[in-house]
């Protein structure tokens, strides 16, 4: 799976949205007093380190088996230490790709079992760019 051009994280204005902790309120809570003051800012939830975080879009279907689909927005942290099983963004000969890191076998794996793994030892022009912390899938 390829990824689109990188976009830096810019938080110009924070927008707090209501946060509903329960799908249905019980009869004892007839007004919004219990929920008053609770809000969620999506940036606070998705971005731990703004200075080292960027967004990019997924292109292609090779990571669909791992839950990342064409057009999904990826939140990538450049300062996160990659761990086995992480979804990472890598630069391979100048092209950005999205893969799963398999440290036990020293390779990057696609979500498509038909595609061969990329062996880390064979790839001189390979650089890990960051770890995908979140993928946001648009439903409509």
C-alpha positions in Angstrom: 0.0 0.0 0.0 1.3 3.4 -0.9 0.6 6.6 1.0 0.0 10.1 -0.3 2.1 13.2 0.2 2.7 13.9 3.8 0.8 16.6 5.5 2.1 18.2 8.8 -0.2 18.3 11.8 -1.5 21.8 12.2 -3.8 22.6 15.1 -5.1 26.1 14.5 -8.4 26.1 16.4 -9.5 23.5 18.8 -13.1 22.4 18.4 -14.7 20.6 21.3 -17.5 18.2 20.4 -19.9 16.7 22.8 -18.8 13.4 24.3 -21.6 10.9 25.0 -20.5 8.3 27.5 -23.6 6.2 27.2 -25.7 5.3 24.2 -28.9 5.7 26.1 -29.5 7.7 29.3 -31.7 6.2 31.9 -34.9 7.8 33.2 -33.2 9.2 36.3 -31.2 11.6 34.2 -33.9 13.6 32.5 -31.7 16.5 31.4 -28.1 17.0 30.3 -26.7 17.9 33.8 -24.7 14.7 33.9 -23.1 15.3 30.5 -22.5 19.0 31.0 -18.9 20.0 30.8 -17.9 16.8 29.0 -16.4 17.3 25.6 -13.9 15.7 23.3 -11.3 17.4 21.1 -10.3 14.9 18.4 -6.8 16.4 18.3 -6.3 15.6 22.0 -7.4 12.1 21.4 -5.4 11.3 18.2 -2.2 13.3 18.6 0.1 12.7 21.5 3.1 14.6 20.2 2.1 17.3 17.7 5.6 18.2 16.8 6.4 14.7 15.5 3.0 13.8 14.1 1.8 14.0 10.5 -1.2 12.9 8.5 -1.3 11.0 5.2 -3.8 9.1 3.2 -3.7 5.4 2.3 -3.7 4.5 -1.3 -4.5 1.0 -2.5 -6.1 -2.1 -0.9 -3.0 -4.2 0.2 -3.6 -3.4 3.9 -7.4 -4.1 3.9 -6.9 -7.4 5.8 -5.3 -5.3 8.6 -8.1 -2.8 8.6 -6.6 0.0 6.6 -8.5 0.8 3.4 -7.9 3.0 0.3 -8.6 6.6 1.3 -8.2 6.1 5.0 -6.6 9.0 6.9 -3.5 7.8 8.8 -2.1 9.6 11.9 1.7 8.9 12.0 4.1 9.6 14.9 7.7 9.9 13.8 9.0 9.8 17.4 7.3 6.5 18.4 9.7 3.6 18.7 8.5 0.9 16.2 7.6 -2.4 17.8 6.8 -5.8 16.4 3.4 -5.8 14.8 3.1 -2.0 14.4 1.8 -0.6 11.2 4.6 1.7 9.9 5.2 4.1 7.1 8.5 3.5 5.3 10.4 5.2 2.5 11.6 2.6 0.0 13.7 4.2 -2.7 11.9 7.5 -2.3 8.4 5.9 -2.4 6.3 5.9 0.8 4.7 2.6 1.7 2.5 1.4 4.6 3.3 -2.1 6.0 3.2 -4.2 9.2 6.6 -4.5 11.0 7.6 -8.1 11.6 10.6 -7.9 13.8 10.9 -11.6 14.4 11.5 -12.2 10.7 13.1 -8.8 10.0 10.7 -7.8 7.3 7.8 -5.6 6.4 4.6 -7.4 5.6 1.6 -6.3 3.5 -1.9 -7.1 4.6 -2.3 -9.0 1.4 -0.9 -12.5 1.8 -0.2 -12.7 -2.0 2.4 -9.9 -1.8 5.9 -11.0 -0.7 7.4 -9.5 2.5 10.1 -6.8 2.2 13.2 -8.1 3.9 14.8 -5.4 6.0 18.4 -6.7 5.4 18.0 -6.6 1.6 16.8 -3.1 1.4 19.6 -0.5 1.5 17.2 2.4 0.5 14.6 1.6 3.2 13.9 4.1 6.0 11.2 3.8 8.6 9.4 7.2 8.7 7.0 6.6 11.5 4.4 4.5 13.3 0.7 4.7 12.4 -1.0 5.5 15.7 -4.5 5.8 14.2 -6.4 5.1 11.0 -9.6 6.9 10.3 -12.0 5.2 8.0 -14.7 7.3 6.3 -18.1 5.4 6.2 -19.9 7.7 3.8 
